[in-house]
Amino acid sequence: MTSGKLESEKEAEKAIVHMIESGTLSASISQAQGIVSFETDHEQYNTPAMAAQLDQHIRTAISLNNKVKQLDESILTSAEYIQHTIMRDASDFRAGGFGDFDEMQADSVGFFDRVGLMR
């Protein structure tokens, strides 16, 4: 049976029964009608084993989420990241990404004068 061809209907039925019994195929056989009916979902979600497996997957996902949060916090508060961000923003500012420096400086001085902070 290495070529993938079956010699008889009985051999095909035997192979299908073996796959059904081993759990690799979800189907039923009607010998009277000579029909194999394939089921789309052979997983059983109402067993204690499946509940434990789902619980473990959920716990793993939560744990990974917490690790990502910790890494994110660690990166955002690292001196190296802050320095890089400041340098990038300063470079963008010098390149005109944030508008004209003199214009911004004049606006801020005007604002501080208006609120009484520049005297």
C-alpha positions as CSV (number, residue, x, y, z in Angstrom):
1,M,0.0,0.0,0.0
2,T,3.0,2.3,-0.4
3,S,2.0,3.5,-3.8
4,G,-1.3,4.9,-2.5
5,K,-3.4,2.6,-4.6
6,L,-5.8,0.1,-2.9
7,E,-6.5,-3.2,-4.5
8,S,-10.1,-3.7,-3.3
9,E,-13.0,-2.1,-1.6
10,K,-12.3,-4.3,1.5
11,E,-8.8,-2.9,1.7
12,A,-10.1,0.6,1.4
13,E,-12.6,0.0,4.1
14,K,-10.0,-1.5,6.3
15,A,-7.7,1.5,5.9
16,I,-10.6,3.9,6.6
17,V,-11.6,1.9,9.8
18,H,-8.0,2.0,11.0
19,M,-7.8,5.8,10.5
20,I,-11.1,6.3,12.3
21,E,-10.0,4.1,15.2
22,S,-6.7,5.9,15.5
23,G,-8.4,9.3,15.5
24,T,-6.7,10.6,12.3
25,L,-10.0,10.6,10.4
26,S,-13.4,11.6,11.6
27,A,-15.9,9.7,9.5
28,S,-18.6,7.0,9.6
29,I,-19.1,4.0,7.3
30,S,-22.5,2.7,6.1
31,Q,-21.7,-0.8,4.9
32,A,-25.3,-1.2,3.7
33,Q,-25.1,1.8,1.4
34,G,-21.4,1.5,0.7
35,I,-20.9,5.2,1.8
36,V,-18.3,6.9,3.9
37,S,-19.5,10.1,5.5
38,F,-16.8,12.5,6.6
39,E,-17.3,14.7,9.6
40,T,-15.8,18.2,9.5
41,D,-14.7,18.5,13.1
42,H,-13.6,15.5,15.0
43,E,-12.3,17.4,18.0
44,Q,-14.3,16.8,21.2
45,Y,-14.3,20.0,23.3
46,N,-16.4,18.7,26.1
47,T,-13.8,16.5,27.7
48,P,-11.8,17.2,30.8
49,A,-8.6,16.7,28.8
50,M,-9.7,19.3,26.2
51,A,-10.7,21.8,29.0
52,A,-7.2,21.3,30.6
53,Q,-5.5,21.9,27.2
54,L,-7.5,25.0,26.5
55,D,-6.8,26.3,30.0
56,Q,-3.1,25.8,29.5
57,H,-3.2,27.6,26.1
58,I,-5.0,30.5,27.8
59,R,-2.5,30.6,30.6
60,T,0.4,30.6,28.1
61,A,-1.2,33.5,26.1
62,I,-1.6,35.5,29.3
63,S,1.9,34.9,30.4
64,L,3.3,35.9,27.0
65,N,1.2,39.0,27.1
66,N,2.6,40.0,30.5
67,K,6.2,39.4,29.2
68,V,5.5,41.7,26.2
69,K,4.1,44.4,28.5
70,Q,7.2,44.1,30.7
71,L,9.6,44.3,27.7
72,D,7.6,47.3,26.3
73,E,7.9,49.1,29.7
74,S,11.6,48.2,29.9
75,I,12.3,49.6,26.5
76,L,10.3,52.8,26.9
77,T,12.0,53.6,30.1
78,S,15.6,52.7,29.1
79,A,18.1,55.5,28.9
80,E,19.3,54.2,25.5
81,Y,15.8,54.3,24.0
82,I,15.1,57.8,25.4
83,Q,18.4,59.1,24.1
84,H,17.7,57.6,20.7
85,T,14.2,59.1,20.6
86,I,15.5,62.6,21.6
87,M,18.2,62.4,19.0
88,R,15.7,61.3,16.3
89,D,13.3,64.1,17.2
90,A,16.0,66.7,17.3
91,S,17.1,65.5,13.8
92,D,13.6,65.7,12.6
93,F,13.3,69.2,14.1
94,R,16.5,70.4,12.4
95,A,15.3,68.9,9.1
96,G,12.1,71.0,9.3
97,G,9.9,68.1,10.4
98,F,8.4,70.2,13.2
99,G,8.3,73.5,11.6
100,D,10.6,76.5,11.8
101,F,12.6,76.7,15.0
102,D,12.6,80.6,15.1
103,E,8.9,80.6,14.6
104,M,8.3,78.1,17.4
105,Q,10.7,80.0,19.7
106,A,8.9,83.3,19.0
107,D,5.5,81.6,19.7
108,S,6.7,80.1,23.0
109,V,8.2,83.4,24.1
110,G,5.0,85.1,23.2
111,F,3.0,82.5,25.1
112,F,5.2,82.8,28.2
113,D,4.9,86.6,28.1
114,R,1.2,86.3,28.0
115,V,0.9,84.0,31.0
116,G,3.5,86.0,32.9
117,L,6.3,83.5,33.0
118,M,8.9,85.5,31.1
119,R,9.8,88.6,33.0
